[in-house]
Amino acid sequence: MSTTLERCPGQYCGRVELEDGWSDCGPCPRGFRVNASYACNQCEDELDSYSWFYMGFMAMLPLMMHCFFIDLDAKDRKFSRKQLILTSCAIVEVTISAIVSILLMEPMGEFRLFSCPVRKFSDWYTLFYNPTPNYEETLHCTQEAVYPLQTIVLVFYFLCLVTMFIIRPIVSGVLDVRGKAPIYAALYFLPLITFVHALACGLIYYAFPYMSIAMSMISNAIHYSMKLDQSFKALVKSSFMEIKNFVIICIQWLLLAYGIIALGHHYALLSLVPFPSIFYILTVRFTDPAEFREVESRSS
């Protein structure tokens, strides 16, 4: 029946099957996408692995931000009781939000997702592809062509806010842990990353493996550069003997490995995950300003 449908204008306008025929051209309902015959078909494909990695990356962002501000508020070289408790709270909040977000999407109540596959970049920005037949009235066909990759992230960030307001006060009252500054910070960064996702979700989808790799390498360089003692021996010792530093380095390595795996090829590159840390430690004597000052003093 769908082969007899008249052509709809634009890339995302389609017809919905009704009891007495087909509707006029318009936006497909949520969870549907127009096919080659201009009919709105329900999204029933299983989510591919790359899209799962994308959602995992978007889930890691608030967790990493939580951990950063908790650590910034702690101002301690070692893991304190307060920091461990608040970090555990952040992990629980993000995990609960992620699970509930998946269960709320189709098929509801199941830990799997139906989706419409991403075919091209414009699928993320259907708002800009509303056609104007005969240059007259605009036909609004804005929809979520990449269902559910846009809405599920927005739902997840909202649930992160809700779970934080539920769990943190309970933990604060039961365990007598005060952590106002990380909560205030979350009230800023959660709306911010939500806004960034709403604007740049398509760009992030295609670039997140490279963003993950870049974030790992930059954070690795910043982490080591903040050490007061930049000698080879001190950096090696702090990397393996101090628990907090060792955990931070492992997280940076996992973030780098995540980006490499998300790219889906050249898994042999995983062997180079420790390379940024090793490279910094081996070359620090060539970049330490103290070394340059010593050379200048000798020459003078």
Beta strands, then each sheet from edge to edge (+ up, - down):
strand 1: 13-14
strand 2: 17-18
strand 3: 21-22
strand 4: 26-27
strand 5: 32-34
strand 6: 40-42
strand 7: 45-46
strand 8: 114-115
sheet 1: 1+ 4-
sheet 2: 2+ 3-
sheet 3: 5+ 6-
sheet 4: 7+ 8-
end
